[in-house]
Amino acid sequence: MPTVGADVRFGIGGGLEYSEVEKRAKASLARVGLEHLYDRPVASLSGGQKQRVAIAGVLAQVCNNDYLESMPLLMYLAHAS
């Protein structure tokens, strides 16, 4: 049964060291408030938690940590106009 961490790590691009993949996965889970569920089976999560895991997976694929830190500003700017 896949874990939350495995689910988030799955889509991260190849060519990275495992430690970097794991670092991105954990940082993305922290951004959605689920870092404490890293080793939990996905099947045991609520529907809302599964949605946040999916969001973390996308963030881990397309973002580095610097981008994640600037997300609140980017979201504000997107909605300010």
C-alpha angles and dihedrals in degrees: 000000000000120000127223090254092051091049093053093043092050098082100039110118123261125252094060126114114253090244090057092047091051091046091053092046093051093045091051092049089050090054090058094040098249104106090117090063096058095118098035121109112256090227090065094059128099120248092259092050090051089053091052090048088054090051090049089052092055092046091051091052100049106025138066121208094264090057092047090055091054096047096101090055092047092049091049092050092048092055097037096078 
